[in-house]
Amino acid sequence: MLFGAFCALIASPALLAQAIVPAELSAKSKECIDCHKKTDVVIYQQWGDSKHYRANVGCYECHAAEASDVDAMTHYGHTIAILVTPKDCSRCHSKETAEFAASHHSKGGRILGSLDNRLAEIVEGNAAFHTPGFEHGNSAAAVNGCWQCHGSEIKVLAGGKLDPATYPNSGIGRINPDGSEGSCNACHTRHEFSAAQARHPDTCGKCHLGPDHPQKEIYEESKHGILFFSNQHKMNLESDKWIVGEDYWAAPTCATCHMSATKNQAVTHDIGMRISWNNRPVLSIRPEQSDAKMGLPGADVPWQVRRNNMQDVCAHCHSKQWVDNFYVQYDGLVELYNEKYGKPGAELYELAKPLRHNPETFGNEIDYVWFELWHHEGRRARHGAAMMAPDYTHWHGTYELARNWYGEYVPLLEELIHDGRGSDDPEQKAHAEKLHAKLEEVLNSDHHKWFLGKMDPEEKARRAKAAEEFKKRYSK
């Protein structure tokens, strides 16, 4: 897209393509505003409350396009595009967009080929939603669900119009016609583009909530959330300079911990630079591993560096002992999940696949049970521990994880073994024996042998003694 007569460009490599604030609003933007303040009063007022207004950045500076752009359209004699992409924003916000492009947020659209999207496209939906850009149809469940948070791949129709299956969409990982990934207004809602809004936890709650990643609910339960909602009037959210421990100290928000400035760190738009575990996959892994899989520069940033970054944030309110001990607790929960459920559960599921009656994923009860064990209960336990929400760690996390492991997963595995052993197919019998051997190994491990009544006698005695001491201590 064009920058028009908006500004000159700074030549310094450190500020590549960084724009200089213009002395006055451009004539083309004034022309846009004369019309839109009558037809789109709300947009005009939002823009008038923004820093863009005060910096003389108007409609044309953001929406101007080259005639050769895929999504260019003629609008009252001007060549513009509806979408404003991170590439467009980078003309003034080069540092922020470079950091964002290196983050997992910008890659959110890649869910379009994942297991989650198979659910929305096929299992939950159908191909009956027809639009010009999708000749063979699409799933309304995916369009209205997954894509609105993760981002759609924008399809451009004739004349620069956008296919209704893919727009409106402000998904954080939207795949734009100019090749850029992401949407800045996922957090900085147009046309005010407020930093204060992006700092508020409710903004993150647009996507980070629900049964598989309830960070919003977890935050609200935690002491951090309790303090925020009790002291929101003290948070100074509108401040240009927003440094924890300096401009505010009543509570941290999501932005405080993951993005915002401290006395020792600048603001970052790469939300992975303070995370020391990636709890999204079947097994928790270190973030540099997942960055490497996505080809992100974070592959070269060890988790220890990221943890130090987060601990710097924590240290503005907490003592070193408090912070160190918290991470001992958190790491312990991640290890518990990985070793007791994640690793053996994944191995058992792979061995069970050939024995399923329906070879299609999500065509069998065991597919759903295993999926929810790691994708729902397992994530909730890990995320709850990461953000200090005991109810989500326990009752919505490890309790449901254990209940569904022993009450549903193990019985379904045993059923597949039984059916496989009774098959006339030698291959099915062999698969059944392999699954049986693995299940026996898992259930006889220290993690699960209690289930078979094989708890170590010394441990059993210690637990019985502790129970008696508890009763004695609290009995009247």
Sequence and secondary structure as in RCSB ss.txt:
>XXXX:A:sequence
MLFGAFCALIASPALLAQAIVPAELSAKSKECIDCHKKTDVVIYQQWGDSKHYRANVGCYECHAAEASDVDAMTH
YGHTIAILVTPKDCSRCHSKETAEFAASHHSKGGRILGSLDNRLAEIVEGNAAFHTPGFEHGNSAAAVNGCWQCH
GSEIKVLAGGKLDPATYPNSGIGRINPDGSEGSCNACHTRHEFSAAQARHPDTCGKCHLGPDHPQKEIYEESKHG
ILFFSNQHKMNLESDKWIVGEDYWAAPTCATCHMSATKNQAVTHDIGMRISWNNRPVLSIRPEQSDAKMGLPGAD
VPWQVRRNNMQDVCAHCHSKQWVDNFYVQYDGLVELYNEKYGKPGAELYELAKPLRHNPETFGNEIDYVWFELWH
HEGRRARHGAAMMAPDYTHWHGTYELARNWYGEYVPLLEELIHDGRGSDDPEQKAHAEKLHAKLEEVLNSDHHKW
FLGKMDPEEKARRAKAAEEFKKRYSK
>XXXX:A:secstr
   TTS  B   GGGTT B   SS  HHHHHHHHHHHHH HHHHHHHHTSHHHHTT  HHHHHB  TTSTT EEE
TTEEE S   HHHHTTT HHHHHHHHTSSGGGGGGGGGSHHHHIIIIIS  S EEETTEEEEE HHIIIIIHHHH
  B  B GGG B TTT S   TT B TTS B  GGGTS TTT  HHHHHSHHHHTTTS SSS  HHHHHHHSHHH
HHHHHSGGGS TT SS  BTTTB S   HHHHHTS  SS    S TTTT S B SSSS B HHHHHHHHT GGGG
S HHHHHHHHHHHHTTTS HHHHHHHHHHHHHHHHHIIIIIIHHHHHHHHHHGGG SS STTSSHHHHHHHHIII
IIIHHHHHHHHTT HHHHIIIIIHHHHHHIIIIIHHHHHHHHHHHHT S HHHHHHHHHHHHHHHHHHTSTTTGG
GGT   HHHHHHHHHHHHHHHHHH  
